């Protein structure tokens, strides 16, 4: 048995000599004047299992003039670097272009995530010191590497966010997902607090990465936030799901701007939400003063009849909805034909299509044609024209002829602006004048151009437009023009 065992045991001396000969061949070939031989050796070096033994040779080639060989050697060194070689590598990396430098850093990040980072405190300190000197353009990758460097790396990231929020890039925010749960929650809290004070433009990108455990920190953006900021927060709250009716959720429900509440209702993730919480939110929304919020609430109620909430059953949801929101269900089924409503047990009729005669000139179909016909009101005859004719005749008879005011100028006088009116009223009068009384779209540039005739500056036009949009009186069409809301529909 001992003889068989000795024969089957590998000869470590022979294996070692074989590996040494392979490494010697690669090392010599890297210096070959033949490019084919040199590139073949560099390719073997990249995939060689004992490549770390050739790290000194790779470090000596970092300054080679051959661009292809230099890229391969840098990537190999980045994946095998350790100890005193770390500061040397990062020092020479300053001489290569940012794209090559980013490839090296991404290789290091991938290595740390798959194989693991150094466990030695002194080694981690070397890495953090070297990474701190890398340019701002590599910030996202550096944050990803720091996530693998333990407590020291986490402290470095927290300090960088607190003290330098102004230079935190958009691509850095998704990298926070690489940190463990506890540290990620702390980082989101620090990020939202700092960004809400000094860099609010990061909000849309923060909203894309928040989770149910971190969405509450977005509340800092509601303080003195514009309606667009509040809309972004509402979208994030709805996206993670509504599981409570306190705190941030109720702040959005009570928001004075209808667009914020509408965004919440549109974005709600039903499977991640709690049914009882959604019912309470909807009970507030169905009584909102704005028709669009009420309409979106009706749609959400209908969706709850076909989509289960977390921890709930569809049959239970339908019974509760039919008992509490029967009117809204029927109204929502009529307005939202894209949502299945057969479970209501009633057939919802489509709106009738009006008959269009084929004779004569073709005419378009207006939404007003879909409404029930009503008796036309006869307008009383106005004595205005007769009175103007009599006054003109008396003026001609009494003295020399004076210039007659054209009818177009007379109509403009009816739209004359009173200086004491608020800017919103002036804006509506100007919009009516430019649209010639019809509800046609008018470009914002044209409104600003004519604003001086109504004693308004361009800034006042913007403020008035924002106020009217918030009140639901005007809106911007898909073509970018300003139109009045048709309250009859």
C-alpha positions in Angstrom: 0.0 0.0 0.0 2.8 2.4 0.8 4.5 1.8 -2.6 1.2 2.5 -4.5 0.6 5.6 -2.4 4.1 6.9 -3.1 3.7 6.2 -6.9 0.3 8.1 -7.1 1.4 11.1 -5.0 2.3 14.1 -7.2 5.9 15.1 -7.5 5.8 18.7 -6.1 9.4 19.4 -7.3 8.5 18.6 -10.9 5.3 20.7 -10.8 7.3 23.6 -9.3 9.9 23.4 -12.0 7.3 23.3 -14.7 5.6 26.4 -13.4 8.9 28.2 -13.1 9.7 27.4 -16.8 6.3 28.7 -17.9 6.8 32.0 -16.0 10.3 32.3 -17.3 9.0 31.8 -20.9 6.3 34.5 -20.4 8.7 36.9 -18.8 11.2 36.6 -21.7 8.5 36.7 -24.4 7.2 40.0 -22.9 10.5 41.6 -24.0 10.5 40.0 -27.5 10.9 42.4 -30.4 8.3 40.4 -32.3 4.8 42.0 -31.5 3.0 38.7 -32.0 5.1 36.9 -29.5 4.9 39.8 -27.0 1.1 40.1 -27.3 0.7 36.3 -26.9 2.7 36.4 -23.7 0.7 39.4 -22.4 -2.5 37.4 -23.0 -1.2 34.4 -21.2 -0.1 36.7 -18.3 -3.7 38.0 -17.9 -5.1 34.5 -17.4 -2.2 32.8 -15.7 -3.1 31.3 -12.3 0.2 32.3 -10.7 0.3 35.7 -12.3 0.9 37.4 -9.0 4.5 35.9 -9.1 5.1 37.9 -12.2 3.9 41.2 -10.7 7.4 42.7 -10.4 7.8 42.1 -14.2 4.4 43.7 -14.9 5.3 46.7 -12.8 8.5 47.2 -14.8 6.4 47.4 -18.0 3.9 50.1 -16.8 5.8 52.8 -18.6 6.2 50.9 -22.0 5.5 52.9 -25.1 3.3 50.2 -26.7 -0.3 51.2 -25.9 -1.7 47.6 -26.2 0.9 46.0 -23.9 0.5 48.9 -21.4 -3.3 48.4 -21.1 -2.9 44.6 -20.6 -0.1 45.1 -18.0 -2.1 47.7 -16.1 -5.2 45.5 -15.9 -3.1 42.5 -14.7 -1.4 44.7 -12.1 -4.7 46.0 -10.8 -6.0 42.5 -10.2 -2.9 41.3 -8.4 -1.5 44.4 -6.7 -0.7 44.3 -3.0 1.4 45.8 -0.3 4.0 48.5 -1.3 3.1 48.1 -5.0 -0.3 49.8 -4.4 1.0 53.4 -4.1 3.4 52.8 -7.0 0.6 51.6 -9.2 -1.7 54.6 -8.4 1.2 57.0 -8.9 1.9 55.7 -12.4 -1.8 55.6 -13.2 -1.8 59.4 -13.3 0.1 59.3 -16.6 -2.5 57.3 -18.5 -5.7 58.6 -19.9 -9.0 58.5 -17.8 -10.6 55.7 -19.9 -7.7 53.3 -19.3 -7.6 54.4 -15.6 -11.3 53.6 -15.3 -10.8 50.1 -16.7 -8.2 49.4 -14.1 -10.4 50.6 -11.3 -13.4 48.6 -12.6 -11.2 45.5 -12.6 -10.3 46.1 -9.0 -14.0 46.7 -8.0 -15.0 43.4 -9.7 -12.2 41.5 -8.0 -13.2 42.8 -4.6 -16.9 41.9 -5.1 -16.2 38.4 -6.4 -13.0 37.2 -4.6 -13.0 39.6 -1.6 -11.0 42.5 -0.3 -7.9 42.5 1.9 -8.7 41.6 5.5 -5.6 43.3 7.0 -6.3 46.8 8.5 -3.0 48.1 7.2 -3.6 46.9 3.7 -7.1 48.4 3.7 -5.6 51.7 4.8 -3.1 51.6 1.9 -6.0 51.1 -0.5 -8.1 54.0 0.9 -5.1 56.3 0.9 -4.4 55.5 -2.8 -8.1 55.7 -3.8 -8.4 59.1 -2.2 -6.0 60.5 -4.7 -8.0 59.4 -7.8 -9.7 62.1 -9.8 -13.4 63.1 -9.3 -14.3 61.5 -12.7 -13.8 58.0 -11.1 -15.9 58.8 -8.0 -18.6 56.2 -8.7 -16.2 53.3 -9.1 -14.2 54.4 -6.1 -17.4 54.4 -4.0 -18.0 50.8 -5.2 -14.5 49.7 -4.1 -14.9 51.5 -0.7 -18.0 49.3 -0.1 -15.7 46.3 0.2 -13.1 47.9 2.5 -15.0 47.5 5.8 -15.7 50.2 8.4 -12.8 52.4 7.3 -14.1 52.6 3.7 -17.7 53.3 4.9 -16.4 56.1 7.2 -14.5 57.6 4.2 -17.7 57.6 2.0 -19.8 59.2 4.8 -17.2 61.9 5.3 -17.0 62.6 1.6 -20.8 63.0 1.3 -21.1 65.3 4.3 -18.3 67.6 3.4 -18.4 67.5 -0.4 -22.0 67.0 -1.4 -21.5 69.7 -4.1 -19.1 67.3 -6.1 -21.1 64.1 -5.6 -21.9 62.9 -9.1 -25.2 61.4 -10.4 -23.5 58.0 -11.2 -22.3 57.7 -7.6 -25.8 57.4 -6.1 -26.6 53.9 -7.4 -23.3 52.6 -6.0 -24.7 53.0 -2.5 -26.6 49.8 -3.1 -23.3 47.9 -2.8 -23.1 48.6 1.0 -24.8 46.3 3.5 -28.3 47.1 4.8 -27.3 49.0 8.0 -24.7 51.2 6.4 -26.8 51.8 3.3 -29.6 53.2 5.4 -27.2 55.5 7.2 -25.7 56.7 3.9 -29.1 57.4 2.4 -30.0 59.5 5.5 -26.8 61.5 5.2 -27.2 61.9 1.4 -30.8 63.2 1.5 -30.1 65.5 4.4 -27.0 67.1 2.7 -28.6 67.2 -0.8 -31.8 68.8 0.4 -29.8 71.7 1.8 -27.1 72.2 -0.9 -27.8 70.1 -4.0 -31.5 69.5 -4.6 -31.0 68.5 -8.2 -29.9 65.1 -7.0 -33.5 64.3 -5.8 -34.7 62.6 -9.0 -31.7 60.2 -8.9 -32.1 59.6 -5.2 -35.8 58.7 -5.7 -34.8 56.0 -8.2 -32.8 54.0 -5.6 -34.8 54.5 -2.3 -36.3 51.5 -0.6 -39.2 51.0 1.8 -36.7 51.4 4.7 -35.1 54.6 3.3 -38.0 56.5 1.5 -38.9 58.3 4.8 -35.7 60.3 4.5 -37.1 62.1 1.4 -39.2 64.2 3.8 -36.4 66.7 4.1 -37.1 67.7 0.4 -40.7 68.7 1.2 -39.5 71.6 3.3 -39.5 74.7 1.1 -39.6 72.4 -1.9 -41.1 73.4 -5.3 -44.0 71.4 -6.7 -41.7 69.4 -9.0 -39.6 68.3 -6.0 -42.8 67.2 -4.2 -43.9 65.3 -7.3 -40.6 63.4 -7.4 -41.1 62.5 -3.7 -44.7 61.4 -4.4 -43.5 59.1 -7.2 -40.9 57.5 -5.0 -43.4 56.9 -2.2 -45.9 55.3 -4.5 -43.2 53.2 -6.2 -42.1 51.5 -3.0 -45.7 50.9 -1.9 -48.0 52.4 0.6 -48.0 50.5 3.9 -48.9 53.2 6.3 -51.1 56.3 6.5 -48.8 58.4 8.7 -45.8 60.6 8.2 -44.6 61.1 4.6 -47.7 59.6 3.0 -50.1 61.9 4.7 -47.9 64.9 3.9 -48.4 64.1 0.3 -52.1 63.5 0.6 -52.5 66.9 2.3 -50.3 68.7 -0.4 -52.1 71.8 -1.8 -50.9 71.0 -5.4 -53.1 68.6 -7.3 -50.2 67.4 -9.4 -48.5 65.9 -6.3 -51.5 63.9 -5.3 -52.1 62.7 -8.8 -48.5 61.5 -9.1 -48.9 59.5 -5.9 -52.0 57.8 -7.2 -50.5 57.1 -10.6 -47.2 55.6 -9.1 -48.6 53.4 -6.4 -47.1 49.9 -6.5 -50.2 47.8 -5.5 -48.5 44.4 -4.9 -46.1 46.1 -2.4 -48.9 48.1 -0.7 -51.2 47.3 2.2 -54.9 47.2 1.2 -56.2 49.0 4.4 -53.7 51.8 3.9 -54.7 52.3 0.3 -58.4 52.4 1.2 -57.7 55.2 3.7 -55.7 57.2 1.2 -58.4 56.7 -1.5 -61.1 57.9 0.9 -59.3 61.2 1.1 -58.6 61.5 -2.6 -62.2 60.8 -3.9 -63.3 64.1 -2.2 -60.5 66.2 -3.6 -61.4 69.5 -5.2 -59.6 68.7 -8.5 -61.3 66.5 -11.1 -58.0 64.9 -12.2 -57.2 63.7 -8.7 -60.7 62.3 -8.3 -60.5 60.6 -11.7 -57.1 59.0 -10.9 -58.6 57.8 -7.5 -61.4 56.1 -9.5 -58.9 54.4 -11.7 -56.9 53.1 -8.7 -60.1 51.7 -7.1 -60.8 49.8 -10.3 -57.2 48.5 -10.4 -57.6 47.2 -6.8 -60.4 45.0 -8.1 -58.0 43.0 -10.3 -54.6 43.3 -8.5 -53.9 41.8 -5.1 -52.2 43.9 -2.4 -49.5 42.3 -0.2 -51.1 39.9 2.3 -54.6 40.3 0.9 -56.9 38.3 -1.4 -58.7 39.6 -4.4 -62.1 38.4 -3.3 -61.8 40.3 0.0 -60.7 43.4 -1.8 -63.6 43.4 -4.2 -66.2 43.0 -1.4 -64.7 45.9 0.5 -64.5 48.1 -2.6 -68.1 47.3 -3.7 -69.4 48.2 -0.3 -67.5 51.4 0.2 -66.8 52.7 -3.4 -69.6 51.5 -5.6 -70.2 54.9 -7.2 -66.5 55.4 -7.9 -66.2 51.9 -9.4 -69.0 52.4 -11.9 -67.7 55.8 -12.8 -64.1 54.5 -13.1 -65.2 51.5 -15.3 -66.9 53.9 -17.7 -63.8 56.1 -18.0 -61.1 53.4 -18.0 -62.0 50.8 -20.7 -58.4 49.4 -20.6 -59.0 47.9 -17.1 -61.0 44.7 -16.7 -64.4 45.5 -15.0 -66.6 42.5 -15.7 -66.3 41.4 -12.1 -68.6 44.3 -11.2 -71.5 42.4 -12.7 -72.8 45.3 -14.8 -72.3 46.1 -18.5 -70.8 49.5 -19.0 -72.0 51.1 -22.3 -69.7 52.9 -24.6 -70.3 56.5 -25.4 -72.4 56.8 -28.6 -70.6 58.0 -31.7 -72.4 60.9 -33.4 -73.5 60.5 -37.0 -71.4 62.3 -39.6 -73.0 63.1 -42.9 -70.9 62.2 -46.0 -72.4 65.1 -48.0 -70.8 68.4 -48.2 -67.6 69.5 -46.5 -66.1 67.1 -43.9 -66.1 68.4 -40.4 -64.2 67.3 -37.3 -65.8 65.8 -34.2 -65.5 67.7 -31.0 -65.9 66.3 -27.5 -68.9 68.5 -27.1 -70.6 66.3 -29.8 -70.5 63.4 -27.3 -72.6 65.2 -24.7 -76.5 65.0 -24.8 -78.1 67.6 -27.0 -79.4 70.6 -25.2 -81.8 73.3 -26.2 -80.0 76.2 -27.9 -80.4 79.4 -26.0 -81.6 82.3 -28.1 -79.5 85.3 -27.4 -81.4 88.6 -27.1 -80.8 91.1 -29.9 -78.3 93.6 -28.8 -79.1 97.3 -29.5 -75.4 98.1 -29.7 -75.1 98.5 -33.4 -78.3 100.6 -33.6 -77.0 102.9 -30.9 -73.6 103.3 -32.5 -75.2 104.1 -35.8 -77.4 106.8 -34.2 -74.4 108.4 -32.4 -72.4 108.4 -35.6 -75.2 110.1 -37.5 -75.6 112.7 -34.8 -71.8 113.4 -34.9 -71.8 113.8 -38.7 -74.8 116.1 -38.6 -73.3 118.3 -35.8 -69.8 119.0 -37.2 -66.9 117.8 -39.3 -66.3 114.1 -39.8 -64.0 112.4 -37.3 -62.2 109.2 -37.6 -64.3 106.2 -37.0 -63.0 103.5 -34.7 -62.8 100.2 -36.6 -64.7 97.2 -35.1 -61.5 95.3 -34.6 -60.1 98.1 -32.3 -63.4 98.2 -30.5 -63.1 94.5 -29.7 -59.6 95.0 -28.4 -60.9 97.8 -26.1 -63.2 95.2 -24.5 -60.1 93.2 -23.5 -58.3 96.3 -22.0 -56.4 95.4 -18.9 -57.0 97.2 -15.6 -53.8 97.9 -13.8 -55.2 96.9 -10.4 -56.0 93.4 -11.5 -53.8 90.5 -10.3 -51.3 89.0 -12.7 -53.3 85.8 -13.1 -56.3 87.8 -14.4 -54.0 89.8 -16.7 -52.6 86.5 -18.0 -56.1 85.1 -18.7 -57.1 88.3 -20.5 -54.0 88.2 -22.6 -54.5 84.5 -23.4 -58.1 85.2 -24.4 -57.0 88.0 -26.7 -54.2 86.0 -28.4 -56.4 83.0 -28.9 -59.2 85.3 -30.3 -61.7 84.0 -27.9 -61.5 80.4 -28.9 -59.7 77.7 -26.8 -56.8 77.5 -29.1 -53.2 77.0 -27.9 -50.9 80.0 -27.7 -47.1 79.6 -27.4 -45.4 80.9 -24.2 -43.0 82.9 -26.3 -45.8 84.8 -27.9 -47.4 85.5 -24.6 -44.2 86.9 -23.2 -43.8 89.0 -26.3 -47.2 90.6 -25.8 -47.0 90.8 -22.0 -45.8 94.4 -22.0 -49.1 95.6 -23.4 -50.7 94.1 -20.3 -48.2 95.6 -17.9 -46.5 92.3 -17.1 -42.8 91.3 -17.2 -41.6 87.9 -18.3 -41.0 86.9 -14.7 -44.6 87.8 -13.8 -45.8 85.8 -16.8 -44.0 82.7 -15.5 -45.3 83.2 -12.0 -48.9 83.6 -13.2 -48.6 80.6 -15.5 -47.3 78.4 -12.6 -50.2 79.6 -10.3 -52.8 78.9 -13.0 -51.4 75.5 -13.8 -51.5 74.6 -10.1 -55.1 75.7 -9.9 -56.0 73.6 -12.9 -57.2 76.6 -15.0 -54.7 76.3 -17.8 -52.4 73.5 -19.0 -49.6 72.9 -21.5 -50.6 70.8 -24.4 -48.4 68.1 -26.0 -47.2 70.6 -28.6 -46.0 73.0 -25.8 -48.8 75.6 -26.2 -50.8 77.1 -23.4 -54.6 76.3 -23.3 -57.5 76.9 -21.0 -59.1 73.9 -19.3 -62.5 73.1 -20.6 -64.6 73.0 -17.4 -67.6 71.7 -19.3 -66.0 68.3 -20.0 
